[in-house]
Amino acid sequence: MNLKTIVPICISVGVSALILVVSPNTRAKEPESVYRVYLKGKSIGLVEEPDSLEEYIDKEQETLKKKYDVDRVYAPEDLKIVKDITYDEKISTTKQIYEKIKDIEPFTVKGYSIFIKGIDTTNEAGDKIKGKDQTLYVLDKKVFEESMDNTIRSFVESENYDKYLENTQKEIKTTGTIIEDLSIENKVVVKEYNIPTDKKIYENTEDLSKYLLFGTTDENQKYTVKAGDTISDVAFNNKLSTTEFLIANPEFQDENSLLFEGQEVTINIIQPQFRLAEVDHTVFDQEIPYETEVKYDENKYVGDEEVIQKGENGLQRVTSKVQKINGQTENSVINDSATKVLKEPVKEIVVKGNKQAYRGGSSGANPNLQGNTKVEGNWRWPTITPYTINSGFGYRWGVLHDGVDIGVPGGSPIYAANNGIVVESGYKWPNGNYVLINHNNGYYTMYAHMMERYASVGQNVSIGQKIGAVGKTGMATGYHLHFGLYKGYPGMRGSGALYPLSLF
């Protein structure tokens, strides 16, 4: 066959075939309006109506409705339904989409999320501890509001708190306390929220109150009272302050309340989930300790002494501003101009003999014995007055506070509580500037957070001698003196911290 005739025939056949393909008798599928379902950002299918999926979820989740006592259950938080157009993509049934959802994400119920911003702190080693952010969930906002109120009342006496809220506090005529300000230092955000049902949801005030106070909803730790137990003993032996014990056991009025043998008390460590800052205006009466003047009589023998004028403490009315965190005093500032002396102290005058008795032979004198190494029977208060006790001796938040924090103005003098020799003088964390004195009778006293130190290692100091100035160096939030008492060298085996106020 001639090639010239074959080519036109092939072209003719090809054109005919092309005409058949594009013939009007073959029509494309029309676009269809649908809804695309996304879960965790991924498409899981198409549905015809968005409302039908929500209704189906609610109908199928009767168990969740009964569990949380709610009227409706909703789709997962991150499920999105978006209008879309398809040409030939397969449309799923509502049931098929539901079955996919329940295997991937939990359903939700309407309620509230409570975000509590953590607050950074510093530990005793000086390391920064980042605050823990957390989100709590409740079905009813009243559960959170009532729980916060209960927890605040654990730290603030209810009657005073009510008067503060109602603005009915009365002016202080003699002594007393007025709350000037109460605030939560954490940022707290409450908003409506669809709560995933795999989250911990607080359904009642009791459980949430317990969590906000103790940091757990586990069963309370209990202690069975033994014969002779006191609240202070039980608290200390279980690493609680008496304040924390009373917070955990609100049925007791104060630390002098009686315990009976066999009684069960709560000994959980308090771990508040927020910081309640309180500022109080306080007026209180405080004794002014009398001074002792010693006179020497050359006609009396050494060891003889006579009180020729008995000392009497004075009395002063002190006004201060006290700052507390969760019921514990953090700082206090005394208003010197408002302090009034109600009764002047009377100085005690003691006459001591200065005449040596002759016993013959060697005197047995020790040339190395310093004249001020004898510890007097009466110890001297280490600061000026007036003062406040910002933090007592004992446990706080499960950590032993091995001294007392004495609140006085910054820069005011610090005195040696008795005669002795300085064995440490320097700076370290958490004490800041500090001085440690050996009183040569097995007892040591510590003076910490100083602004300045006036005593050096090896120096002999006398009772009442100025050894430093009050500061807030080291781990201190405000001006105060940390005063500690120890039996044995602190930190050495066999030594131990003692209650410093037992000296006075």
C-alpha positions as CSV (number, residue, x, y, z in Angstrom):
1,M,0.0,0.0,0.0
2,N,1.2,3.5,-0.8
3,L,2.5,5.3,2.3
4,K,0.9,8.6,1.0
5,T,-2.6,7.0,1.3
6,I,-2.0,5.4,4.7
7,V,-1.1,8.7,6.6
8,P,-4.3,10.6,5.7
9,I,-6.4,7.5,6.7
10,C,-4.7,7.4,10.2
11,I,-5.2,11.1,10.8
12,S,-8.8,10.8,9.9
13,V,-9.4,7.9,12.3
14,G,-7.6,9.8,15.1
15,V,-9.8,12.9,14.7
16,S,-12.9,10.8,14.8
17,A,-11.8,9.2,18.1
18,L,-11.1,12.6,19.6
19,I,-14.5,13.8,18.6
20,L,-16.0,10.8,20.4
21,V,-14.1,11.6,23.7
22,V,-15.4,15.2,23.9
23,S,-18.9,14.5,22.8
24,P,-21.6,16.4,24.7
25,N,-23.2,13.1,25.6
26,T,-20.4,12.5,28.3
27,R,-21.0,15.1,31.3
28,A,-18.7,15.9,34.4
29,K,-20.0,15.4,38.0
30,E,-21.5,18.5,39.7
31,P,-19.6,20.0,42.8
32,E,-21.3,19.2,46.2
33,S,-21.4,21.4,49.3
34,V,-20.3,19.4,52.4
35,Y,-18.5,19.8,55.8
36,R,-15.0,18.6,56.4
37,V,-14.2,17.3,59.9
38,Y,-10.7,18.0,61.3
39,L,-9.3,16.4,64.5
40,K,-5.9,17.5,65.8
41,G,-5.4,19.4,62.6
42,K,-6.0,16.3,60.3
43,S,-9.0,15.6,58.1
44,I,-10.9,12.5,59.2
45,G,-13.8,12.7,56.7
46,L,-16.8,14.6,55.3
47,V,-20.3,14.9,56.6
48,E,-23.4,16.3,55.2
49,E,-24.6,18.2,58.3
50,P,-22.4,19.5,61.2
51,D,-25.2,19.5,63.7
52,S,-25.9,15.8,63.2
53,L,-22.4,14.9,64.5
54,E,-22.8,17.0,67.7
55,E,-26.3,15.5,68.4
56,Y,-25.0,12.0,67.8
57,I,-22.1,12.5,70.2
58,D,-24.5,13.7,72.9
59,K,-26.9,10.8,72.4
60,E,-24.2,8.2,72.5
61,Q,-22.5,9.5,75.7
62,E,-25.2,8.9,78.3
63,T,-22.5,7.4,80.7
64,L,-20.5,10.6,80.8
65,K,-23.7,12.7,81.3
66,K,-24.5,10.6,84.4
67,K,-20.9,10.6,85.7
68,Y,-20.6,14.4,85.7
69,D,-24.4,15.1,86.2
70,V,-24.5,17.3,83.0
71,D,-27.2,17.8,80.4
72,R,-24.9,17.6,77.4
73,V,-21.6,16.1,76.2
74,Y,-19.6,17.8,73.4
75,A,-17.1,17.0,70.7
76,P,-13.3,17.0,71.6
77,E,-11.8,20.4,72.2
78,D,-9.7,20.4,69.0
79,L,-12.3,19.1,66.6
80,K,-13.1,21.6,63.8
81,I,-15.9,21.4,61.2
82,V,-15.4,23.5,58.1
83,K,-17.6,24.0,55.1
84,D,-16.1,22.5,52.0
85,I,-16.9,21.5,48.4
86,T,-16.3,18.0,46.9
87,Y,-16.8,16.5,43.4
88,D,-16.4,12.8,44.0
89,E,-14.9,12.3,47.6
90,K,-16.8,9.8,49.6
91,I,-19.1,11.2,52.3
92,S,-19.0,9.4,55.7
93,T,-22.0,8.7,57.9
94,T,-22.2,10.4,61.3
95,K,-21.6,7.1,63.0
96,Q,-18.4,6.4,61.0
97,I,-17.0,9.8,62.0
98,Y,-18.0,9.3,65.7
99,E,-16.2,5.9,65.8
100,K,-13.0,7.6,64.6
101,I,-13.3,10.4,67.1
102,K,-13.8,8.2,70.2
103,D,-10.7,6.2,69.5
104,I,-8.5,9.3,69.2
105,E,-9.6,12.1,71.5
106,P,-11.8,12.4,74.6
107,F,-15.2,14.1,74.5
108,T,-15.8,17.3,76.5
109,V,-18.2,18.8,79.0
110,K,-18.8,22.5,79.6
111,G,-17.2,24.0,82.7
112,Y,-14.3,26.3,83.7
113,S,-10.6,26.3,83.4
114,I,-8.6,28.0,86.2
115,F,-5.0,28.9,85.2
116,I,-2.7,29.6,88.2
117,K,0.7,31.1,87.2
118,G,3.6,29.7,89.2
119,I,5.9,32.1,91.2
120,D,9.7,31.6,91.1
121,T,11.5,31.0,94.4
122,T,15.0,30.4,95.7
123,N,16.1,27.5,97.8
124,E,18.6,27.4,100.7
125,A,21.4,26.7,98.3
126,G,20.6,29.9,96.4
127,D,19.3,28.1,93.3
128,K,16.4,29.5,91.5
129,I,13.3,27.2,91.5
130,K,10.9,28.0,88.6
131,G,7.3,28.2,89.7
132,K,4.9,25.6,88.5
133,D,2.1,26.8,86.2
134,Q,-1.0,24.7,86.5
135,T,-4.6,24.5,85.2
136,L,-7.5,23.2,87.2
137,Y,-10.9,22.3,86.0
138,V,-14.4,22.7,87.6
139,L,-17.9,22.2,86.3
140,D,-19.3,25.0,88.4
141,K,-17.4,28.2,89.0
142,K,-18.9,28.4,92.5
143,V,-16.8,25.3,93.4
144,F,-13.6,27.3,92.7
145,E,-14.8,30.5,94.4
146,E,-15.9,28.6,97.6
147,S,-12.6,26.6,97.6
148,M,-10.5,29.8,97.4
149,D,-12.6,31.3,100.2
150,N,-12.1,28.2,102.4
151,T,-8.3,28.2,101.8
152,I,-8.0,31.9,102.5
153,R,-9.8,31.4,105.8
154,S,-7.3,28.7,106.7
155,F,-4.7,31.5,106.7
156,V,-6.8,34.5,108.0
157,E,-9.1,34.4,111.0
158,S,-12.6,34.3,109.6
159,E,-14.1,37.1,111.7
160,N,-11.3,39.5,110.7
161,Y,-11.6,38.4,107.0
162,D,-15.3,39.1,107.0
163,K,-14.8,42.5,108.5
164,Y,-12.2,43.2,105.9
165,L,-14.5,42.2,103.0
166,E,-17.4,44.1,104.5
167,N,-15.2,47.2,105.3
168,T,-16.3,47.1,108.9
169,Q,-13.0,46.9,110.7
170,K,-12.9,49.3,113.7
171,E,-10.1,51.7,114.5
172,I,-7.6,50.3,117.0
173,K,-8.0,52.2,120.4
174,T,-5.4,50.3,122.4
175,T,-4.0,47.1,120.9
176,G,-5.1,44.9,118.1
177,T,-4.8,44.2,114.3
178,I,-6.4,45.5,111.2
179,I,-6.0,43.9,107.8
180,E,-4.9,46.6,105.4
181,D,-4.6,44.5,102.3
182,L,-5.2,40.9,101.0
183,S,-4.2,39.7,97.5
184,I,-3.3,36.6,95.6
185,E,0.2,37.1,94.2
186,N,-0.2,34.5,91.4
187,K,-1.9,35.5,88.2
188,V,-5.2,33.6,88.2
189,V,-7.4,33.4,85.0
190,V,-10.8,31.8,85.1
191,K,-12.7,31.2,81.8
192,E,-15.5,29.1,80.4
193,Y,-14.0,26.0,78.7
194,N,-15.0,22.7,77.2
195,I,-13.1,20.3,79.5
196,P,-11.7,17.0,78.1
197,T,-13.1,14.2,80.2
198,D,-9.7,12.6,80.6
199,K,-8.7,15.6,82.8
200,K,-9.0,15.8,86.6
201,I,-12.3,17.6,87.2
202,Y,-13.0,19.0,90.7
203,E,-16.7,18.4,91.2
204,N,-17.0,19.6,94.8
205,T,-15.6,22.2,97.1
206,E,-14.1,19.8,99.7
207,D,-11.8,18.1,97.1
208,L,-10.6,21.4,95.6
209,S,-10.1,23.1,99.0
210,K,-7.9,20.2,100.0
211,Y,-5.8,20.4,96.9
212,L,-5.3,24.1,97.1
213,L,-4.1,23.7,100.7
214,F,-2.1,20.5,100.6
215,G,-1.3,20.1,96.9
216,T,-2.9,16.6,96.9
217,T,-6.3,15.0,97.3
218,D,-4.8,11.8,98.8
219,E,-6.0,10.7,102.1
220,N,-4.8,12.8,105.0
221,Q,-1.8,11.6,107.0
222,K,-2.9,11.0,110.6
223,Y,-1.1,10.8,114.0
224,T,-2.6,9.2,117.0
225,V,-2.1,11.3,120.1
226,K,-0.1,9.7,123.0
227,A,-0.4,10.6,126.7
228,G,1.4,13.9,127.4
229,D,1.5,15.1,123.8
230,T,1.0,18.8,123.2
231,I,0.2,20.5,119.9
232,S,3.7,22.1,119.7
233,D,5.3,18.7,120.3
234,V,3.2,16.9,117.7
235,A,3.8,19.7,115.2
236,F,7.6,19.8,115.7
237,N,8.0,16.0,115.6
238,N,6.1,15.9,112.3
239,K,8.0,18.8,110.7
240,L,5.1,21.3,111.0
241,S,5.0,24.7,112.6
242,T,2.2,25.2,115.2
243,T,0.5,27.5,112.7
244,E,0.5,24.8,110.0
245,F,-0.8,22.3,112.5
246,L,-3.7,24.6,113.4
247,I,-4.4,25.2,109.7
248,A,-4.5,21.4,109.1
249,N,-6.7,20.9,112.2
250,P,-9.0,23.9,112.4
251,E,-11.0,22.3,115.2
252,F,-8.3,23.5,117.6
253,Q,-8.4,27.2,118.7
254,D,-4.7,27.7,119.5
255,E,-1.5,25.9,120.4
256,N,-2.6,25.7,124.0
257,S,-5.7,23.6,123.2
258,L,-5.6,20.2,124.9
259,L,-5.1,16.9,123.2
260,F,-6.4,13.6,124.5
261,E,-4.8,10.2,124.3
262,G,-6.1,8.2,121.2
263,Q,-7.2,11.3,119.4
264,E,-6.4,11.4,115.6
265,V,-4.9,14.6,114.2
266,T,-3.9,15.6,110.6
267,I,-0.1,16.0,110.1
268,N,0.0,16.8,106.3
269,I,2.7,19.2,105.3
270,I,1.0,22.4,104.0
271,Q,1.8,23.1,100.3
272,P,-0.5,26.0,99.3
273,Q,-1.0,26.3,95.5
274,F,-1.1,30.1,95.6
275,R,0.6,32.9,97.6
276,L,-1.8,34.9,99.7
277,A,-0.2,38.2,100.6
278,E,-1.5,39.9,103.7
279,V,-0.5,43.3,105.1
280,D,-1.6,43.9,108.7
281,H,-1.5,47.1,110.8
282,T,-0.7,45.8,114.3
283,V,-0.5,47.5,117.7
284,F,0.9,45.5,120.6
285,D,2.5,46.0,124.0
286,Q,6.0,44.9,124.6
287,E,8.3,44.9,127.6
288,I,11.4,47.1,127.7
289,P,14.1,45.0,129.4
290,Y,15.9,46.7,132.2
291,E,19.6,47.3,132.1
292,T,22.0,46.0,134.7
293,E,24.7,48.3,136.1
294,V,27.6,46.6,137.9
295,K,29.6,48.5,140.5
296,Y,32.7,47.1,142.1
297,D,33.6,47.4,145.8
298,E,37.2,47.1,146.8
299,N,36.2,46.1,150.3
300,K,34.2,43.1,149.1
301,Y,35.8,39.8,148.0
302,V,35.5,38.5,144.5
303,G,32.4,36.3,144.3
304,D,30.4,38.4,146.7
305,E,27.6,40.5,145.1
306,E,24.6,42.4,146.3
307,V,21.6,43.8,144.4
308,I,21.1,47.3,145.8
309,Q,18.4,48.3,143.3
310,K,16.1,45.7,141.8
311,G,15.5,46.1,138.1
312,E,12.0,46.3,136.6
313,N,11.1,46.0,133.0
314,G,9.3,48.9,131.3
315,L,6.4,48.7,128.9
316,Q,6.0,50.2,125.4
317,R,3.1,50.3,122.9
318,V,4.4,49.3,119.5
319,T,2.9,50.0,116.1
320,S,4.1,47.9,113.1
321,K,3.2,46.9,109.6
322,V,3.4,43.1,109.2
323,Q,3.6,41.3,105.8
324,K,2.5,37.7,105.7
325,I,2.6,35.0,103.0
326,N,0.0,32.2,103.5
327,G,-0.3,33.1,107.2
328,Q,3.4,33.1,108.0
329,T,5.1,36.4,108.8
330,E,7.7,37.3,106.2
331,N,8.6,40.9,107.2
332,S,7.6,43.6,109.6
333,V,8.4,47.3,109.8
334,I,8.1,49.1,113.2
335,N,6.7,52.6,113.1
336,D,9.2,54.3,115.6
337,S,7.3,57.6,115.6
338,A,4.1,55.8,116.7
339,T,5.8,53.8,119.5
340,K,4.9,55.1,123.0
341,V,6.6,54.3,126.3
342,L,4.0,53.4,128.8
343,K,6.4,52.7,131.7
344,E,10.1,53.4,131.9
345,P,12.3,50.5,132.9
346,V,14.2,50.7,136.2
347,K,17.9,49.9,136.1
348,E,19.2,47.1,138.3
349,I,22.3,48.0,140.2
350,V,24.6,45.2,141.4
351,V,27.6,45.6,143.6
352,K,30.3,43.0,143.2
353,G,33.4,42.4,145.2
354,N,36.8,43.2,143.7
355,K,39.1,42.1,146.5
356,Q,41.2,39.0,146.0
357,A,41.2,36.5,148.9
358,Y,44.8,35.4,149.9
359,R,45.1,31.7,150.0
360,G,48.9,31.4,150.0
361,G,51.1,29.6,147.4
362,S,50.6,29.9,143.7
363,S,47.6,31.7,142.4
364,G,47.0,29.1,139.7
365,A,46.4,31.8,137.2
366,N,46.1,30.8,133.5
367,P,47.7,33.4,131.3
368,N,45.6,32.3,128.4
369,L,42.3,32.8,130.1
370,Q,40.5,35.9,128.8
371,G,38.8,38.0,131.3
372,N,35.5,38.1,129.4
373,T,35.2,34.3,128.8
374,K,32.8,33.9,131.8
375,V,29.2,33.5,130.6
376,E,26.9,35.6,132.7
377,G,23.7,34.1,134.1
378,N,21.5,36.6,132.3
379,W,21.8,36.8,128.5
380,R,21.3,40.1,126.6
381,W,18.7,40.6,123.9
382,P,20.7,40.9,120.7
383,T,18.8,43.9,119.1
384,I,17.3,47.2,120.1
385,T,13.7,47.4,121.1
386,P,11.0,47.6,120.0
387,Y,11.2,44.5,117.8
388,T,8.9,41.9,116.2
389,I,9.4,38.1,115.9
390,N,8.9,37.6,112.2
391,S,9.5,33.9,112.2
392,G,9.8,31.6,115.2
393,F,12.0,28.5,115.9
394,G,10.6,25.4,114.3
395,Y,9.4,23.9,111.0
396,R,7.9,25.9,108.2
397,W,6.8,24.2,105.0
398,G,8.5,21.1,106.2
399,V,12.0,22.7,106.6
400,L,13.5,23.5,110.0
401,H,14.0,27.2,110.8
402,D,16.8,26.8,113.3
403,G,16.5,30.3,114.9
404,V,14.2,33.3,115.4
405,D,13.9,36.2,112.9
406,I,13.9,39.4,114.9
407,G,12.4,42.3,113.0
408,V,14.1,45.7,113.6
409,P,15.1,48.6,111.3
410,G,17.9,48.1,108.8
411,G,21.2,49.4,110.0
412,S,20.3,49.1,113.7
413,P,22.9,47.6,116.0
414,I,23.3,43.9,116.8
415,Y,24.7,43.0,120.2
416,A,26.6,39.9,121.5
417,A,24.1,38.0,123.6
418,N,26.9,37.1,126.0
419,N,30.7,37.0,126.5
420,G,32.6,34.8,124.1
421,I,35.1,34.5,121.2
422,V,34.2,34.9,117.5
423,V,34.9,31.7,115.7
424,E,33.3,32.6,112.3
425,S,32.8,35.9,110.6
426,G,32.1,36.1,106.9
427,Y,29.5,35.7,104.1
428,K,27.8,32.5,102.9
429,W,24.4,31.4,101.5
430,P,21.8,31.5,103.0
431,N,23.1,33.4,106.0
432,G,24.5,36.4,104.1
433,N,26.9,38.3,106.4
434,Y,27.1,36.5,109.7
435,V,29.0,36.1,112.9
436,L,29.2,32.9,115.1
437,I,30.3,33.3,118.8
438,N,31.5,30.5,121.0
439,H,30.5,31.2,124.6
440,N,33.0,28.8,126.1
441,N,30.4,26.7,127.9
442,G,29.3,24.5,125.0
443,Y,26.8,27.1,123.6
444,Y,27.2,29.0,120.4
445,T,25.1,31.9,119.0
446,M,24.6,32.8,115.4
447,Y,23.8,36.3,114.0
448,A,22.9,36.3,110.3
449,H,21.7,38.5,107.4
450,M,23.9,41.4,108.7
451,M,24.3,44.6,106.7
452,E,27.8,45.0,108.2
453,R,30.1,43.0,110.5
454,Y,32.1,44.6,113.3
455,A,33.7,41.5,114.8
456,S,36.4,39.3,113.3
457,V,37.5,35.7,113.9
458,G,39.5,35.3,117.1
459,Q,38.1,38.5,118.7
460,N,36.9,38.3,122.2
461,V,33.6,40.1,122.7
462,S,31.7,41.1,125.8
463,I,28.0,40.8,126.5
464,G,26.2,43.8,124.9
465,Q,29.1,44.6,122.6
466,K,28.1,45.8,119.1
467,I,29.1,43.2,116.6
468,G,27.2,44.2,113.5
469,A,24.3,46.0,111.9
470,V,20.9,44.6,110.9
471,G,20.6,43.9,107.1
472,K,18.9,41.6,104.6
473,T,21.9,39.9,103.0
474,G,21.7,36.2,101.9
475,M,18.3,34.6,101.8
476,A,16.2,37.4,103.4
477,T,13.1,39.2,102.1
478,G,13.4,42.1,104.5
479,Y,15.5,43.7,107.3
480,H,15.8,41.3,110.2
481,L,18.3,39.5,112.4
482,H,18.3,35.7,112.3
483,F,19.4,34.7,115.8
484,G,20.3,31.1,116.5
485,L,21.4,29.1,119.5
486,Y,23.3,25.8,119.4
487,K,24.6,23.2,121.7
488,G,27.9,22.3,120.2
489,Y,29.6,23.7,117.1
490,P,26.9,24.1,114.4
491,G,27.1,21.5,111.7
492,M,29.4,19.2,113.7
493,R,28.3,15.7,114.7
494,G,26.4,15.8,118.0
495,S,25.5,19.5,117.8
496,G,21.9,20.7,117.6
497,A,19.8,23.8,117.3
498,L,18.0,25.0,120.5
499,Y,15.1,27.4,121.1
500,P,16.8,30.8,121.3
501,L,14.1,32.5,123.3
502,S,14.8,30.1,126.2
503,L,17.8,32.3,127.0
504,F,15.7,35.3,128.0
